[in-house]
């Protein structure tokens, strides 16, 4: 199967044409319009080298907020107020920290300078959000992603202190659930997120949920 090469036109191929590993297309840019179209279409970018690659894996790794698992040790940590939680107070610092500790591409960070710049623009426009864990005035961990409709599309997370990213994730999922978010897109499998309740679902199910949970204006 030939890989779809994106040009200037804002269009993606149907997700069922993705390769077995989920790779759907390559090229294009990270304009706000293209990124939003990608998320609305169930697609996310992931760099290898200098070329953006676009993915829609089957199955998809997701978390339904009501299935969030909090271990006894994490419950105790939260109760002790080891970390202070905040939202959107330090987005640029969070994405920069994720950039230096990214694990998606084991050969190097997938968060290039272009990715960092593009998501900072999305943050300024109200689409990209961050959650932070602090020890005093020091940023200890956090995560960022895209929020659209009733879905949060998680992108990356980091920790400088043990359990900091897990704390930020738990607290943020709880907040998102209170605010009406019904699905957390975790994209690809990690044991870390599986321990917190994330699960694999068929891409067909994910796409149906996507259509149900995004406002009609996004279609």
Phi, psi and omega in degrees: 000129180284137180283134182288125179260118181285143177244209181287328182297137179278089182206145172236150176289162177303141187293337181290351178273001180296151176291167183306329179276359178100352181291126186247319186203169178219158176091199184077196180229183180248044175295156178304317183296317181291319180296316180295321176297320179300309181297320178297336182262004180081022186242146176224152180273154178201115185280146162225113187073223183261002186251126175289132174249146186240131192233149170210082186290156176225114007281174181250141181266118186222164172231125169272121188310326181291346180261009179303130178254128178239113181294163179299321180294323178288325176299319179292320179297317179296318181296326181284350181057045178299322180241155172256136185256141174211165179230130173059030177262346184207053186302313183298323178292324179294310183293327177294320178293320176297324181299321184274352181230018184299145181241356183299314179252107186293347179271359180155170183294138175273348180272092180282175176301323180295318178297313180302314180296317183296319182282334172294323175295317178298325177295315180299331181268003173091008181264320182268137184227155177231153172235138188233147171242131185237148165242105189065234178260010182259131178287116186260339181180171179170185181205163174215162179184190184249134178247122178217132180056232180254027181234140168247122180263101182288140182248308182199160178215163181210160175222137169251345177232147180305129176075004183294315180291324178296318177299311181299319180296312181301310182297323181288319177300318178299317179294315180299321179297318177299330182268007173098004177288133184247351182211133173250118177274113179263357173070283185235154187297136165220143178297327180303311182282331175299322179295341179262005174112358179291152184214161176274135173229151178301146180303323180301318179293317179301315182294325177295317177296321178303313181294328181284326192259352174263139179302150180303331181297341181274350185282000000 
